[in-house]
Amino acid sequence: MNDYERSCYGKTRFLIRAHAKQRASTIRREGGGHFRTYQCRHCGLWHLGNLPGRASHLRTTPQGVYHLKDLTT
């Protein structure tokens, strides 16, 4: 998995950081994980990302669907 696939591909894109932060708060309030917002170096928009070491969901890449834990072990 390359940097583009990890940081941009298949992720929701937010035009404004405030909208990304609102979505992260909603996810957390509904019992989901803790996410951080970051500006993508590939598309220039804002994404939600896991805190380092906390990724535990599926990721779609051009090569297929992977569970992130499978990619970090």
CHARMM-style PDB file with segment names, atoms N, HN, CA, C and O in Angstrom:
ATOM      1  N   MET     1       0.852  -1.170   0.000  1.00  0.00      PROA
ATOM      2  CA  MET     1       0.000   0.000   0.000  1.00  0.00      PROA
ATOM      3  C   MET     1       0.899   1.234   0.000  1.00  0.00      PROA
ATOM      4  O   MET     1       1.769   1.372   0.859  1.00  0.00      PROA
ATOM      5  N   ASN     2       0.688   2.124  -0.957  1.00  0.00      PROA
ATOM      6  HN  ASN     2      -0.019   2.011  -1.655  1.00  0.00      PROA
ATOM      7  CA  ASN     2       1.535   3.317  -1.029  1.00  0.00      PROA
ATOM      8  C   ASN     2       0.934   4.480  -0.233  1.00  0.00      PROA
ATOM      9  O   ASN     2      -0.160   4.360   0.319  1.00  0.00      PROA
ATOM     10  N   ASP     3       1.640   5.583  -0.179  1.00  0.00      PROA
ATOM     11  HN  ASP     3       2.528   5.681  -0.628  1.00  0.00      PROA
ATOM     12  CA  ASP     3       1.206   6.735   0.618  1.00  0.00      PROA
ATOM     13  C   ASP     3      -0.143   7.276   0.165  1.00  0.00      PROA
ATOM     14  O   ASP     3      -0.986   7.607   0.998  1.00  0.00      PROA
ATOM     15  N   TYR     4      -0.357   7.368  -1.136  1.00  0.00      PROA
ATOM     16  HN  TYR     4       0.328   7.099  -1.813  1.00  0.00      PROA
ATOM     17  CA  TYR     4      -1.638   7.852  -1.655  1.00  0.00      PROA
ATOM     18  C   TYR     4      -2.780   6.961  -1.188  1.00  0.00      PROA
ATOM     19  O   TYR     4      -3.818   7.460  -0.753  1.00  0.00      PROA
ATOM     20  N   GLU     5      -2.597   5.649  -1.275  1.00  0.00      PROA
ATOM     21  HN  GLU     5      -1.753   5.244  -1.628  1.00  0.00      PROA
ATOM     22  CA  GLU     5      -3.643   4.715  -0.851  1.00  0.00      PROA
ATOM     23  C   GLU     5      -3.909   4.821   0.648  1.00  0.00      PROA
ATOM     24  O   GLU     5      -5.060   4.718   1.073  1.00  0.00      PROA
ATOM     25  N   ARG     6      -2.879   5.023   1.448  1.00  0.00      PROA
ATOM     26  HN  ARG     6      -1.944   5.107   1.103  1.00  0.00      PROA
ATOM     27  CA  ARG     6      -3.047   5.146   2.901  1.00  0.00      PROA
ATOM     28  C   ARG     6      -3.720   6.447   3.293  1.00  0.00      PROA
ATOM     29  O   ARG     6      -4.561   6.466   4.192  1.00  0.00      PROA
ATOM     30  N   SER     7      -3.361   7.525   2.634  1.00  0.00      PROA
ATOM     31  HN  SER     7      -2.678   7.510   1.903  1.00  0.00      PROA
ATOM     32  CA  SER     7      -3.794   8.832   3.124  1.00  0.00      PROA
ATOM     33  C   SER     7      -4.945   9.476   2.365  1.00  0.00      PROA
ATOM     34  O   SER     7      -5.564  10.405   2.885  1.00  0.00      PROA
ATOM     35  N   CYS     8      -5.257   9.020   1.152  1.00  0.00      PROA
ATOM     36  HN  CYS     8      -4.755   8.266   0.729  1.00  0.00      PROA
ATOM     37  CA  CYS     8      -6.273   9.725   0.362  1.00  0.00      PROA
ATOM     38  C   CYS     8      -7.309   8.807  -0.280  1.00  0.00      PROA
ATOM     39  O   CYS     8      -8.510   9.041  -0.144  1.00  0.00      PROA
ATOM     40  N   TYR     9      -6.867   7.786  -0.963  1.00  0.00      PROA
ATOM     41  HN  TYR     9      -5.892   7.596  -1.074  1.00  0.00      PROA
ATOM     42  CA  TYR     9      -7.754   6.950  -1.777  1.00  0.00      PROA
ATOM     43  C   TYR     9      -8.918   6.378  -0.965  1.00  0.00      PROA
ATOM     44  O   TYR     9      -8.708   5.740   0.067  1.00  0.00      PROA
ATOM     45  N   GLY    10     -10.126   6.607  -1.429  1.00  0.00      PROA
ATOM     46  HN  GLY    10     -10.297   7.125  -2.268  1.00  0.00      PROA
ATOM     47  CA  GLY    10     -11.307   6.037  -0.806  1.00  0.00      PROA
ATOM     48  C   GLY    10     -11.790   6.751   0.447  1.00  0.00      PROA
ATOM     49  O   GLY    10     -12.773   6.321   1.052  1.00  0.00      PROA
ATOM     50  N   LYS    11     -11.133   7.823   0.851  1.00  0.00      PROA
ATOM     51  HN  LYS    11     -10.335   8.172   0.360  1.00  0.00      PROA
ATOM     52  CA  LYS    11     -11.549   8.548   2.051  1.00  0.00      PROA
ATOM     53  C   LYS    11     -12.514   9.668   1.689  1.00  0.00      PROA
ATOM     54  O   LYS    11     -12.473  10.214   0.587  1.00  0.00      PROA
ATOM     55  N   THR    12     -13.380   9.998   2.636  1.00  0.00      PROA
ATOM     56  HN  THR    12     -13.413   9.554   3.532  1.00  0.00      PROA
ATOM     57  CA  THR    12     -14.285  11.133   2.461  1.00  0.00      PROA
ATOM     58  C   THR    12     -13.461  12.406   2.433  1.00  0.00      PROA
ATOM     59  O   THR    12     -12.530  12.574   3.220  1.00  0.00      PROA
ATOM     60  N   ARG    13     -13.808  13.294   1.525  1.00  0.00      PROA
ATOM     61  HN  ARG    13     -14.565  13.157   0.886  1.00  0.00      PROA
ATOM     62  CA  ARG    13     -13.090  14.564   1.388  1.00  0.00      PROA
ATOM     63  C   ARG    13     -13.984  15.704   1.863  1.00  0.00      PROA
ATOM     64  O   ARG    13     -15.136  15.828   1.446  1.00  0.00      PROA
ATOM     65  N   PHE    14     -13.438  16.520   2.730  1.00  0.00      PROA
ATOM     66  HN  PHE    14     -12.503  16.419   3.070  1.00  0.00      PROA
ATOM     67  CA  PHE    14     -14.157  17.676   3.270  1.00  0.00      PROA
ATOM     68  C   PHE    14     -13.485  18.939   2.748  1.00  0.00      PROA
ATOM     69  O   PHE    14     -12.259  19.051   2.767  1.00  0.00      PROA
ATOM     70  N   LEU    15     -14.294  19.891   2.281  1.00  0.00      PROA
ATOM     71  HN  LEU    15     -15.289  19.800   2.266  1.00  0.00      PROA
ATOM     72  CA  LEU    15     -13.742  21.140   1.763  1.00  0.00      PROA
ATOM     73  C   LEU    15     -13.163  22.015   2.873  1.00  0.00      PROA
ATOM     74  O   LEU    15     -12.189  22.736   2.657  1.00  0.00      PROA
ATOM     75  N   ILE    16     -13.767  21.949   4.065  1.00  0.00      PROA
ATOM     76  HN  ILE    16     -14.558  21.363   4.241  1.00  0.00      PROA
ATOM     77  CA  ILE    16     -13.346  22.803   5.175  1.00  0.00      PROA
ATOM     78  C   ILE    16     -13.025  21.937   6.389  1.00  0.00      PROA
ATOM     79  O   ILE    16     -13.717  20.957   6.663  1.00  0.00      PROA
ATOM     80  N   ARG    17     -11.984  22.302   7.102  1.00  0.00      PROA
ATOM     81  HN  ARG    17     -11.422  23.099   6.879  1.00  0.00      PROA
ATOM     82  CA  ARG    17     -11.567  21.543   8.268  1.00  0.00      PROA
ATOM     83  C   ARG    17     -12.675  21.455   9.322  1.00  0.00      PROA
ATOM     84  O   ARG    17     -12.834  20.418   9.967  1.00  0.00      PROA
ATOM     85  N   ALA    18     -13.432  22.528   9.498  1.00  0.00      PROA
ATOM     86  HN  ALA    18     -13.302  23.370   8.974  1.00  0.00      PROA
ATOM     87  CA  ALA    18     -14.503  22.540  10.499  1.00  0.00      PROA
ATOM     88  C   ALA    18     -15.522  21.430  10.237  1.00  0.00      PROA
ATOM     89  O   ALA    18     -16.043  20.836  11.182  1.00  0.00      PROA
ATOM     90  N   HSD    19     -15.811  21.146   8.968  1.00  0.00      PROA
ATOM     91  HN  HSD    19     -15.388  21.628   8.201  1.00  0.00      PROA
ATOM     92  CA  HSD    19     -16.759  20.076   8.647  1.00  0.00      PROA
ATOM     93  C   HSD    19     -16.165  18.715   8.988  1.00  0.00      PROA
ATOM     94  O   HSD    19     -16.869  17.832   9.477  1.00  0.00      PROA
ATOM     95  N   ALA    20     -14.892  18.546   8.735  1.00  0.00      PROA
ATOM     96  HN  ALA    20     -14.320  19.263   8.337  1.00  0.00      PROA
ATOM     97  CA  ALA    20     -14.228  17.288   9.098  1.00  0.00      PROA
ATOM     98  C   ALA    20     -14.233  17.098  10.610  1.00  0.00      PROA
ATOM     99  O   ALA    20     -14.479  15.996  11.101  1.00  0.00      PROA
ATOM    100  N   LYS    21     -13.961  18.171  11.349  1.00  0.00      PROA
ATOM    101  HN  LYS    21     -13.761  19.066  10.950  1.00  0.00      PROA
ATOM    102  CA  LYS    21     -13.959  18.083  12.815  1.00  0.00      PROA
ATOM    103  C   LYS    21     -15.360  17.773  13.352  1.00  0.00      PROA
ATOM    104  O   LYS    21     -15.506  17.006  14.304  1.00  0.00      PROA
ATOM    105  N   GLN    22     -16.384  18.368  12.743  1.00  0.00      PROA
ATOM    106  HN  GLN    22     -16.265  18.991  11.970  1.00  0.00      PROA
ATOM    107  CA  GLN    22     -17.761  18.075  13.157  1.00  0.00      PROA
ATOM    108  C   GLN    22     -18.084  16.606  12.934  1.00  0.00      PROA
ATOM    109  O   GLN    22     -18.712  15.974  13.783  1.00  0.00      PROA
ATOM    110  N   ARG    23     -17.662  16.058  11.805  1.00  0.00      PROA
ATOM    111  HN  ARG    23     -17.151  16.572  11.115  1.00  0.00      PROA
ATOM    112  CA  ARG    23     -17.927  14.642  11.509  1.00  0.00      PROA
ATOM    113  C   ARG    23     -17.188  13.748  12.497  1.00  0.00      PROA
ATOM    114  O   ARG    23     -17.745  12.752  12.959  1.00  0.00      PROA
ATOM    115  N   ALA    24     -15.957  14.084  12.825  1.00  0.00      PROA
ATOM    116  HN  ALA    24     -15.505  14.893  12.450  1.00  0.00      PROA
ATOM    117  CA  ALA    24     -15.187  13.300  13.800  1.00  0.00      PROA
ATOM    118  C   ALA    24     -15.884  13.324  15.157  1.00  0.00      PROA
ATOM    119  O   ALA    24     -15.936  12.300  15.838  1.00  0.00      PROA
ATOM    120  N   SER    25     -16.412  14.455  15.552  1.00  0.00      PROA
ATOM    121  HN  SER    25     -16.370  15.287  14.998  1.00  0.00      PROA
ATOM    122  CA  SER    25     -17.138  14.572  16.826  1.00  0.00      PROA
ATOM    123  C   SER    25     -18.402  13.726  16.819  1.00  0.00      PROA
ATOM    124  O   SER    25     -18.723  13.074  17.812  1.00  0.00      PROA
ATOM    125  N   THR    26     -19.115  13.736  15.708  1.00  0.00      PROA
ATOM    126  HN  THR    26     -18.854  14.267  14.901  1.00  0.00      PROA
ATOM    127  CA  THR    26     -20.329  12.934  15.593  1.00  0.00      PROA
ATOM    128  C   THR    26     -20.015  11.448  15.701  1.00  0.00      PROA
ATOM    129  O   THR    26     -20.711  10.715  16.402  1.00  0.00      PROA
ATOM    130  N   ILE    27     -18.992  11.011  15.024  1.00  0.00      PROA
ATOM    131  HN  ILE    27     -18.426  11.607  14.454  1.00  0.00      PROA
ATOM    132  CA  ILE    27     -18.588   9.604  15.082  1.00  0.00      PROA
ATOM    133  C   ILE    27     -18.251   9.216  16.518  1.00  0.00      PROA
ATOM    134  O   ILE    27     -18.690   8.174  17.004  1.00  0.00      PROA
ATOM    135  N   ARG    28     -17.479  10.046  17.188  1.00  0.00      PROA
ATOM    136  HN  ARG    28     -17.121  10.893  16.794  1.00  0.00      PROA
ATOM    137  CA  ARG    28     -17.082   9.770  18.578  1.00  0.00      PROA
ATOM    138  C   ARG    28     -18.308   9.735  19.491  1.00  0.00      PROA
ATOM    139  O   ARG    28     -18.426   8.851  20.339  1.00  0.00      PROA
ATOM    140  N   ARG    29     -19.217  10.692  19.320  1.00  0.00      PROA
ATOM    141  HN  ARG    29     -19.121  11.411  18.631  1.00  0.00      PROA
ATOM    142  CA  ARG    29     -20.435  10.779  20.135  1.00  0.00      PROA
ATOM    143  C   ARG    29     -21.331   9.550  19.936  1.00  0.00      PROA
ATOM    144  O   ARG    29     -22.029   9.127  20.857  1.00  0.00      PROA
ATOM    145  N   GLU    30     -21.302   8.984  18.723  1.00  0.00      PROA
ATOM    146  HN  GLU    30     -20.735   9.328  17.975  1.00  0.00      PROA
ATOM    147  CA  GLU    30     -22.130   7.810  18.422  1.00  0.00      PROA
ATOM    148  C   GLU    30     -21.432   6.498  18.775  1.00  0.00      PROA
ATOM    149  O   GLU    30     -21.909   5.421  18.416  1.00  0.00      PROA
ATOM    150  N   GLY    31     -20.306   6.589  19.477  1.00  0.00      PROA
ATOM    151  HN  GLY    31     -19.918   7.463  19.769  1.00  0.00      PROA
ATOM    152  CA  GLY    31     -19.623   5.379  19.931  1.00  0.00      PROA
ATOM    153  C   GLY    31     -18.520   4.879  19.024  1.00  0.00      PROA
ATOM    154  O   GLY    31     -17.987   3.790  19.237  1.00  0.00      PROA
ATOM    155  N   GLY    32     -18.173   5.655  18.021  1.00  0.00      PROA
ATOM    156  HN  GLY    32     -18.607   6.540  17.848  1.00  0.00      PROA
ATOM    157  CA  GLY    32     -17.105   5.259  17.106  1.00  0.00      PROA
ATOM    158  C   GLY    32     -15.740   5.631  17.654  1.00  0.00      PROA
ATOM    159  O   GLY    32     -15.607   6.042  18.807  1.00  0.00      PROA
ATOM    160  N   GLY    33     -14.745   5.484  16.827  1.00  0.00      PROA
ATOM    161  HN  GLY    33     -14.853   5.150  15.890  1.00  0.00      PROA
ATOM    162  CA  GLY    33     -13.379   5.756  17.231  1.00  0.00      PROA
ATOM    163  C   GLY    33     -13.046   7.233  17.309  1.00  0.00      PROA
ATOM    164  O   GLY    33     -13.862   8.094  16.983  1.00  0.00      PROA
ATOM    165  N   HSD    34     -11.838   7.500  17.745  1.00  0.00      PROA
ATOM    166  HN  HSD    34     -11.175   6.799  18.010  1.00  0.00      PROA
ATOM    167  CA  HSD    34     -11.327   8.868  17.825  1.00  0.00      PROA
ATOM    168  C   HSD    34     -10.522   9.138  16.560  1.00  0.00      PROA
ATOM    169  O   HSD    34      -9.569   8.424  16.245  1.00  0.00      PROA
ATOM    170  N   PHE    35     -10.922  10.177  15.849  1.00  0.00      PROA
ATOM    171  HN  PHE    35     -11.696  10.756  16.105  1.00  0.00      PROA
ATOM    172  CA  PHE    35     -10.247  10.525  14.605  1.00  0.00      PROA
ATOM    173  C   PHE    35      -9.608  11.899  14.715  1.00  0.00      PROA
ATOM    174  O   PHE    35     -10.035  12.747  15.499  1.00  0.00      PROA
ATOM    175  N   ARG    36      -8.584  12.091  13.915  1.00  0.00      PROA
ATOM    176  HN  ARG    36      -8.238  11.402  13.278  1.00  0.00      PROA
ATOM    177  CA  ARG    36      -7.958  13.395  13.788  1.00  0.00      PROA
ATOM    178  C   ARG    36      -8.261  13.900  12.388  1.00  0.00      PROA
ATOM    179  O   ARG    36      -8.567  13.109  11.496  1.00  0.00      PROA
ATOM    180  N   THR    37      -8.181  15.198  12.187  1.00  0.00      PROA
ATOM    181  HN  THR    37      -7.932  15.841  12.912  1.00  0.00      PROA
ATOM    182  CA  THR    37      -8.353  15.755  10.849  1.00  0.00      PROA
ATOM    183  C   THR    37      -6.979  16.115  10.310  1.00  0.00      PROA
ATOM    184  O   THR    37      -6.081  16.496  11.062  1.00  0.00      PROA
ATOM    185  N   TYR    38      -6.830  15.991   9.012  1.00  0.00      PROA
ATOM    186  HN  TYR    38      -7.559  15.681   8.401  1.00  0.00      PROA
ATOM    187  CA  TYR    38      -5.566  16.405   8.398  1.00  0.00      PROA
ATOM    188  C   TYR    38      -5.816  16.854   6.968  1.00  0.00      PROA
ATOM    189  O   TYR    38      -6.723  16.366   6.293  1.00  0.00      PROA
ATOM    190  N   GLN    39      -4.999  17.786   6.526  1.00  0.00      PROA
ATOM    191  HN  GLN    39      -4.262  18.182   7.075  1.00  0.00      PROA
ATOM    192  CA  GLN    39      -5.085  18.256   5.147  1.00  0.00      PROA
ATOM    193  C   GLN    39      -4.225  17.343   4.292  1.00  0.00      PROA
ATOM    194  O   GLN    39      -3.040  17.149   4.562  1.00  0.00      PROA
ATOM    195  N   CYS    40      -4.835  16.790   3.265  1.00  0.00      PROA
ATOM    196  HN  CYS    40      -5.798  16.948   3.046  1.00  0.00      PROA
ATOM    197  CA  CYS    40      -4.181  15.798   2.420  1.00  0.00      PROA
ATOM    198  C   CYS    40      -3.162  16.443   1.481  1.00  0.00      PROA
ATOM    199  O   CYS    40      -3.452  17.440   0.820  1.00  0.00      PROA
ATOM    200  N   ARG    41      -1.984  15.866   1.435  1.00  0.00      PROA
ATOM    201  HN  ARG    41      -1.748  15.056   1.972  1.00  0.00      PROA
ATOM    202  CA  ARG    41      -0.947  16.382   0.527  1.00  0.00      PROA
ATOM    203  C   ARG    41      -1.212  15.992  -0.923  1.00  0.00      PROA
ATOM    204  O   ARG    41      -0.578  16.525  -1.834  1.00  0.00      PROA
ATOM    205  N   HSD    42      -2.150  15.058  -1.147  1.00  0.00      PROA
ATOM    206  HN  HSD    42      -2.664  14.625  -0.407  1.00  0.00      PROA
ATOM    207  CA  HSD    42      -2.447  14.619  -2.511  1.00  0.00      PROA
ATOM    208  C   HSD    42      -3.578  15.416  -3.152  1.00  0.00      PROA
ATOM    209  O   HSD    42      -3.457  15.851  -4.297  1.00  0.00      PROA
ATOM    210  N   CYS    43      -4.684  15.612  -2.418  1.00  0.00      PROA
ATOM    211  HN  CYS    43      -4.782  15.258  -1.488  1.00  0.00      PROA
ATOM    212  CA  CYS    43      -5.832  16.308  -3.010  1.00  0.00      PROA
ATOM    213  C   CYS    43      -6.031  17.713  -2.443  1.00  0.00      PROA
ATOM    214  O   CYS    43      -6.787  18.504  -3.007  1.00  0.00      PROA
ATOM    215  N   GLY    44      -5.355  18.032  -1.325  1.00  0.00      PROA
ATOM    216  HN  GLY    44      -4.741  17.389  -0.867  1.00  0.00      PROA
ATOM    217  CA  GLY    44      -5.467  19.360  -0.730  1.00  0.00      PROA
ATOM    218  C   GLY    44      -6.702  19.564   0.137  1.00  0.00      PROA
ATOM    219  O   GLY    44      -6.865  20.619   0.750  1.00  0.00      PROA
ATOM    220  N   LEU    45      -7.575  18.554   0.190  1.00  0.00      PROA
ATOM    221  HN  LEU    45      -7.442  17.698  -0.309  1.00  0.00      PROA
ATOM    222  CA  LEU    45      -8.782  18.666   1.007  1.00  0.00      PROA
ATOM    223  C   LEU    45      -8.528  18.036   2.377  1.00  0.00      PROA
ATOM    224  O   LEU    45      -7.412  17.608   2.671  1.00  0.00      PROA
ATOM    225  N   TRP    46      -9.572  17.981   3.214  1.00  0.00      PROA
ATOM    226  HN  TRP    46     -10.479  18.329   2.975  1.00  0.00      PROA
ATOM    227  CA  TRP    46      -9.444  17.477   4.581  1.00  0.00      PROA
ATOM    228  C   TRP    46     -10.020  16.074   4.692  1.00  0.00      PROA
ATOM    229  O   TRP    46     -11.068  15.778   4.118  1.00  0.00      PROA
ATOM    230  N   HSD    47      -9.335  15.216   5.428  1.00  0.00      PROA
ATOM    231  HN  HSD    47      -8.484  15.457   5.894  1.00  0.00      PROA
ATOM    232  CA  HSD    47      -9.770  13.849   5.680  1.00  0.00      PROA
ATOM    233  C   HSD    47      -9.787  13.593   7.178  1.00  0.00      PROA
ATOM    234  O   HSD    47      -9.239  14.363   7.967  1.00  0.00      PROA
ATOM    235  N   LEU    48     -10.430  12.493   7.550  1.00  0.00      PROA
ATOM    236  HN  LEU    48     -10.875  11.867   6.909  1.00  0.00      PROA
ATOM    237  CA  LEU    48     -10.349  11.987   8.915  1.00  0.00      PROA
ATOM    238  C   LEU    48      -9.357  10.841   8.907  1.00  0.00      PROA
ATOM    239  O   LEU    48      -9.358  10.006   8.003  1.00  0.00      PROA
ATOM    240  N   GLY    49      -8.522  10.813   9.912  1.00  0.00      PROA
ATOM    241  HN  GLY    49      -8.522  11.491  10.647  1.00  0.00      PROA
ATOM    242  CA  GLY    49      -7.556   9.727  10.033  1.00  0.00      PROA
ATOM    243  C   GLY    49      -7.532   9.212  11.453  1.00  0.00      PROA
ATOM    244  O   GLY    49      -7.874   9.924  12.398  1.00  0.00      PROA
ATOM    245  N   ASN    50      -7.127   7.974  11.589  1.00  0.00      PROA
ATOM    246  HN  ASN    50      -6.849   7.395  10.822  1.00  0.00      PROA
ATOM    247  CA  ASN    50      -7.000   7.400  12.915  1.00  0.00      PROA
ATOM    248  C   ASN    50      -5.824   8.002  13.646  1.00  0.00      PROA
ATOM    249  O   ASN    50      -4.862   8.461  13.030  1.00  0.00      PROA
ATOM    250  N   LEU    51      -5.906   7.999  14.942  1.00  0.00      PROA
ATOM    251  HN  LEU    51      -6.688   7.627  15.442  1.00  0.00      PROA
ATOM    252  CA  LEU    51      -4.749   8.375  15.738  1.00  0.00      PROA
ATOM    253  C   LEU    51      -3.681   7.314  15.485  1.00  0.00      PROA
ATOM    254  O   LEU    51      -4.031   6.157  15.248  1.00  0.00      PROA
ATOM    255  N   PRO    52      -2.418   7.652  15.526  1.00  0.00      PROA
ATOM    256  CA  PRO    52      -1.362   6.671  15.250  1.00  0.00      PROA
ATOM    257  C   PRO    52      -1.532   5.406  16.094  1.00  0.00      PROA
ATOM    258  O   PRO    52      -1.715   5.465  17.309  1.00  0.00      PROA
ATOM    259  N   GLY    53      -1.464   4.260  15.410  1.00  0.00      PROA
ATOM    260  HN  GLY    53      -1.315   4.212  14.422  1.00  0.00      PROA
ATOM    261  CA  GLY    53      -1.566   2.979  16.079  1.00  0.00      PROA
ATOM    262  C   GLY    53      -2.979   2.523  16.392  1.00  0.00      PROA
ATOM    263  O   GLY    53      -3.156   1.478  17.017  1.00  0.00      PROA
ATOM    264  N   ARG    54      -3.992   3.275  15.978  1.00  0.00      PROA
ATOM    265  HN  ARG    54      -3.848   4.124  15.470  1.00  0.00      PROA
ATOM    266  CA  ARG    54      -5.372   2.926  16.317  1.00  0.00      PROA
ATOM    267  C   ARG    54      -6.221   2.487  15.124  1.00  0.00      PROA
ATOM    268  O   ARG    54      -7.420   2.260  15.289  1.00  0.00      PROA
ATOM    269  N   ALA    55      -5.653   2.362  13.956  1.00  0.00      PROA
ATOM    270  HN  ALA    55      -4.680   2.547  13.822  1.00  0.00      PROA
ATOM    271  CA  ALA    55      -6.425   1.961  12.781  1.00  0.00      PROA
ATOM    272  C   ALA    55      -6.911   0.524  12.932  1.00  0.00      PROA
ATOM    273  O   ALA    55      -6.127  -0.376  13.232  1.00  0.00      PROA
ATOM    274  N   SER    56      -8.212   0.316  12.721  1.00  0.00      PROA
ATOM    275  HN  SER    56      -8.848   1.047  12.477  1.00  0.00      PROA
ATOM    276  CA  SER    56      -8.747  -1.030  12.902  1.00  0.00      PROA
ATOM    277  C   SER    56      -9.907  -1.339  11.960  1.00  0.00      PROA
ATOM    278  O   SER    56     -10.680  -2.261  12.222  1.00  0.00      PROA
ATOM    279  N   HSD    57     -10.040  -0.598  10.887  1.00  0.00      PROA
ATOM    280  HN  HSD    57      -9.411   0.151  10.675  1.00  0.00      PROA
ATOM    281  CA  HSD    57     -11.167  -0.809   9.991  1.00  0.00      PROA
ATOM    282  C   HSD    57     -10.700  -1.243   8.606  1.00  0.00      PROA
ATOM    283  O   HSD    57      -9.501  -1.326   8.340  1.00  0.00      PROA
ATOM    284  N   LEU    58     -11.644  -1.513   7.749  1.00  0.00      PROA
ATOM    285  HN  LEU    58     -12.618  -1.446   7.966  1.00  0.00      PROA
ATOM    286  CA  LEU    58     -11.322  -1.935   6.387  1.00  0.00      PROA
ATOM    287  C   LEU    58     -10.913  -0.738   5.551  1.00  0.00      PROA
ATOM    288  O   LEU    58     -11.379   0.379   5.774  1.00  0.00      PROA
ATOM    289  N   ARG    59     -10.047  -0.978   4.597  1.00  0.00      PROA
ATOM    290  HN  ARG    59      -9.668  -1.885   4.415  1.00  0.00      PROA
ATOM    291  CA  ARG    59      -9.603   0.066   3.678  1.00  0.00      PROA
ATOM    292  C   ARG    59      -9.708  -0.483   2.265  1.00  0.00      PROA
ATOM    293  O   ARG    59      -9.253  -1.595   1.995  1.00  0.00      PROA
ATOM    294  N   THR    60     -10.300   0.281   1.369  1.00  0.00      PROA
ATOM    295  HN  THR    60     -10.670   1.184   1.589  1.00  0.00      PROA
ATOM    296  CA  THR    60     -10.386  -0.102  -0.027  1.00  0.00      PROA
ATOM    297  C   THR    60      -9.206   0.506  -0.766  1.00  0.00      PROA
ATOM    298  O   THR    60      -8.941   1.702  -0.648  1.00  0.00      PROA
ATOM    299  N   THR    61      -8.504  -0.312  -1.519  1.00  0.00      PROA
ATOM    300  HN  THR    61      -8.719  -1.284  -1.614  1.00  0.00      PROA
ATOM    301  CA  THR    61      -7.385   0.153  -2.332  1.00  0.00      PROA
ATOM    302  C   THR    61      -7.615  -0.336  -3.761  1.00  0.00      PROA
ATOM    303  O   THR    61      -8.504  -1.156  -3.991  1.00  0.00      PROA
ATOM    304  N   PRO    62      -6.845   0.140  -4.707  1.00  0.00      PROA
ATOM    305  CA  PRO    62      -7.003  -0.366  -6.081  1.00  0.00      PROA
ATOM    306  C   PRO    62      -6.788  -1.883  -6.165  1.00  0.00      PROA
ATOM    307  O   PRO    62      -7.286  -2.522  -7.092  1.00  0.00      PROA
ATOM    308  N   GLN    63      -6.048  -2.470  -5.203  1.00  0.00      PROA
ATOM    309  HN  GLN    63      -5.644  -1.951  -4.450  1.00  0.00      PROA
ATOM    310  CA  GLN    63      -5.790  -3.908  -5.217  1.00  0.00      PROA
ATOM    311  C   GLN    63      -6.870  -4.714  -4.495  1.00  0.00      PROA
ATOM    312  O   GLN    63      -6.828  -5.944  -4.516  1.00  0.00      PROA
ATOM    313  N   GLY    64      -7.824  -4.056  -3.865  1.00  0.00      PROA
ATOM    314  HN  GLY    64      -7.858  -3.057  -3.848  1.00  0.00      PROA
ATOM    315  CA  GLY    64      -8.885  -4.761  -3.164  1.00  0.00      PROA
ATOM    316  C   GLY    64      -9.123  -4.185  -1.782  1.00  0.00      PROA
ATOM    317  O   GLY    64      -8.635  -3.102  -1.458  1.00  0.00      PROA
ATOM    318  N   VAL    65      -9.876  -4.917  -0.965  1.00  0.00      PROA
ATOM    319  HN  VAL    65     -10.272  -5.797  -1.228  1.00  0.00      PROA
ATOM    320  CA  VAL    65     -10.217  -4.482   0.382  1.00  0.00      PROA
ATOM    321  C   VAL    65      -9.291  -5.167   1.376  1.00  0.00      PROA
ATOM    322  O   VAL    65      -9.077  -6.378   1.307  1.00  0.00      PROA
ATOM    323  N   TYR    66      -8.747  -4.391   2.291  1.00  0.00      PROA
ATOM    324  HN  TYR    66      -8.921  -3.408   2.347  1.00  0.00      PROA
ATOM    325  CA  TYR    66      -7.833  -4.909   3.300  1.00  0.00      PROA
ATOM    326  C   TYR    66      -8.299  -4.484   4.681  1.00  0.00      PROA
ATOM    327  O   TYR    66      -8.868  -3.406   4.851  1.00  0.00      PROA
ATOM    328  N   HSD    67      -8.058  -5.327   5.654  1.00  0.00      PROA
ATOM    329  HN  HSD    67      -7.596  -6.203   5.516  1.00  0.00      PROA
ATOM    330  CA  HSD    67      -8.249  -4.928   7.045  1.00  0.00      PROA
ATOM    331  C   HSD    67      -6.936  -4.279   7.440  1.00  0.00      PROA
ATOM    332  O   HSD    67      -5.879  -4.879   7.244  1.00  0.00      PROA
ATOM    333  N   LEU    68      -6.969  -3.083   7.986  1.00  0.00      PROA
ATOM    334  HN  LEU    68      -7.827  -2.596   8.145  1.00  0.00      PROA
ATOM    335  CA  LEU    68      -5.728  -2.348   8.263  1.00  0.00      PROA
ATOM    336  C   LEU    68      -4.785  -3.096   9.183  1.00  0.00      PROA
ATOM    337  O   LEU    68      -3.570  -2.954   9.053  1.00  0.00      PROA
ATOM    338  N   LYS    69      -5.302  -3.885  10.103  1.00  0.00      PROA
ATOM    339  HN  LYS    69      -6.290  -4.001  10.209  1.00  0.00      PROA
ATOM    340  CA  LYS    69      -4.407  -4.640  10.983  1.00  0.00      PROA
ATOM    341  C   LYS    69      -3.559  -5.613  10.165  1.00  0.00      PROA
ATOM    342  O   LYS    69      -2.413  -5.884  10.522  1.00  0.00      PROA
ATOM    343  N   ASP    70      -4.115  -6.142   9.068  1.00  0.00      PROA
ATOM    344  HN  ASP    70      -5.046  -5.921   8.778  1.00  0.00      PROA
ATOM    345  CA  ASP    70      -3.351  -7.042   8.198  1.00  0.00      PROA
ATOM    346  C   ASP    70      -2.197  -6.319   7.507  1.00  0.00      PROA
ATOM    347  O   ASP    70      -1.196  -6.941   7.151  1.00  0.00      PROA
ATOM    348  N   LEU    71      -2.334  -5.025   7.320  1.00  0.00      PROA
ATOM    349  HN  LEU    71      -3.147  -4.519   7.609  1.00  0.00      PROA
ATOM    350  CA  LEU    71      -1.305  -4.253   6.624  1.00  0.00      PROA
ATOM    351  C   LEU    71      -0.207  -3.769   7.554  1.00  0.00      PROA
ATOM    352  O   LEU    71       0.856  -3.351   7.096  1.00  0.00      PROA
ATOM    353  N   THR    72      -0.454  -3.822   8.849  1.00  0.00      PROA
ATOM    354  HN  THR    72      -1.318  -4.162   9.221  1.00  0.00      PROA
ATOM    355  CA  THR    72       0.534  -3.289   9.799  1.00  0.00      PROA
ATOM    356  C   THR    72       1.267  -4.381  10.562  1.00  0.00      PROA
ATOM    357  O   THR    72       2.122  -4.080  11.395  1.00  0.00      PROA
ATOM    358  N   THR    73       0.951  -5.631  10.295  1.00  0.00      PROA
ATOM    359  HN  THR    73       0.256  -5.875   9.618  1.00  0.00      PROA
ATOM    360  CA  THR    73       1.628  -6.720  11.009  1.00  0.00      PROA
ATOM    361  C   THR    73       2.639  -7.386  10.122  1.00  0.00      PROA
ATOM    362  OT1 THR    73       3.310  -8.326  10.548  1.00  0.00      PROA
TER     363      THR     73
END
